[in-house]
Structure formats: structure tokens, C-alpha cells
Amino acid sequence: MKIENSGNVHVLDTLVKTTNNTGTQQGSSAKSSVSQSVVDKVEISAARDEIERLKGKIDSLPSAREEKIASIKQAVESGTYKVDGQAVAKAMLKSQLLDEVL
């Protein structure tokens, strides 16, 4: 997101100084003339639209992972879930070696 102020950064300072120096009534007229020249602009980048589109795609994907988790949870609760210790050890070593190489 990009917010622009059209180069009128000094507007607030001018308004405060005018109000302090000339009193409330003249400050009000200065405020109206200064605020007419201020043009703010907000521009939302195209990346936001792309992110929203990708979020929608992710949300529409099938929940195969949730089904796998549910089946493993059921196996653990029933006591039929078996862990292959060698496969776990290999995966841990492989991960560690890759981390060191990269």
C-alpha cells in the first residue's frame, strides 16, 4: 500500500503557527484555505489482489491433510499406530546433513 500527500507536508505546521499567531477566527479561515489545497491519495498495490487470490485458492484446496491427521489420531487412540524408528532416524539425519550442507 502506498500513501501519498502530494508534497504538502508543511500544511499542519502552517495551520498550527497561523492559529497560534493570529487567533481562532483568523486561524479558521487559514484552515479552510489550507485544507482546500491538500490532496491525499491512497493506492493499494496489485500484490494485495494477488495475495487475496492465492488465499482463495488455498482455502478451496481439499483437506487431505486433515483426513490424514484424523486417521493417525484414531490409530494412536486405539493403540494401533506404530512408528518406524529407523525411518524417523534416517529423516532426522538427512535433515541435519542437508542443513549443514546448505
C-alpha positions in Angstrom: 0.0 0.0 0.0 1.3 3.4 -0.9 0.0 6.7 0.7 0.9 10.0 -0.8 0.5 13.5 0.4 1.1 15.5 -2.8 4.1 17.3 -1.2 2.0 19.3 1.3 3.8 18.1 4.4 4.1 21.6 5.8 0.3 22.1 6.0 -0.1 21.1 9.6 2.8 23.3 10.7 1.4 26.3 8.8 -2.1 25.7 10.3 -0.7 25.5 13.9 1.5 28.6 13.5 -1.3 30.6 12.0 -3.7 29.6 14.7 -1.2 30.5 17.5 -0.2 33.8 15.9 -3.5 35.2 14.7 -6.2 33.9 17.0 -9.0 31.5 16.5 -11.1 33.4 13.9 -8.2 34.0 11.5 -6.9 30.5 12.1 -10.2 29.1 10.9 -10.0 31.0 7.7 -6.4 29.9 7.2 -7.5 26.3 7.9 -10.2 26.4 5.2 -7.8 27.8 2.6 -5.0 25.4 3.5 -7.3 22.3 3.6 -8.6 23.1 0.1 -5.1 22.7 -1.3 -4.4 19.4 0.4 -5.0 16.3 -1.8 -4.3 12.9 -0.2 -4.1 9.8 -2.3 -4.2 6.1 -1.3 -3.0 3.5 -3.8 -3.3 -0.2 -3.0 -0.7 -2.3 -4.7 -1.6 -5.1 -7.1 0.3 -7.5 -4.8 -2.6 -7.3 -2.4 -5.0 -8.6 -5.1 -2.7 -11.4 -5.9 -2.4 -12.4 -2.3 -6.2 -12.4 -1.9 -6.5 -14.6 -5.0 -3.9 -17.1 -3.7 -5.6 -17.2 -0.3 -8.9 -18.1 -2.0 -7.1 -20.9 -3.9 -5.6 -22.3 -0.7 -9.0 -22.2 1.0 -10.5 -24.2 -1.9 -7.9 -27.0 -1.8 -9.1 -30.3 -0.5 -8.5 -31.1 3.1 -6.5 -34.3 2.6 -4.1 -33.3 5.3 -6.9 -33.1 7.9 -8.1 -36.6 6.9 -4.6 -38.0 7.4 -4.3 -36.3 10.8 -7.7 -37.8 11.8 -6.7 -41.3 10.8 -3.4 -41.1 12.6 -5.1 -39.7 15.7 -7.6 -42.6 15.6 -4.8 -45.1 15.3 -2.9 -43.5 18.3 -6.1 -43.6 20.4 -6.8 -47.2 19.6 -3.2 -48.2 20.1 -2.6 -49.5 16.6 -0.2 -46.7 15.5 3.3 -48.0 15.1 6.3 -45.7 14.5 9.2 -46.9 12.3 12.2 -45.9 14.4 14.7 -46.4 11.5 12.6 -44.2 9.2 12.5 -41.4 11.8 16.2 -41.7 12.4 17.0 -41.5 8.7 14.8 -38.5 8.2 16.4 -36.7 11.2 19.9 -37.4 9.9 19.0 -36.4 6.4 17.6 -33.1 7.6 20.6 -32.4 9.8 23.1 -33.2 6.9 21.1 -31.0 4.5 21.1 -28.1 7.0 24.9 -28.4 7.3 25.5 -28.5 3.6 23.2 -25.7 2.7 
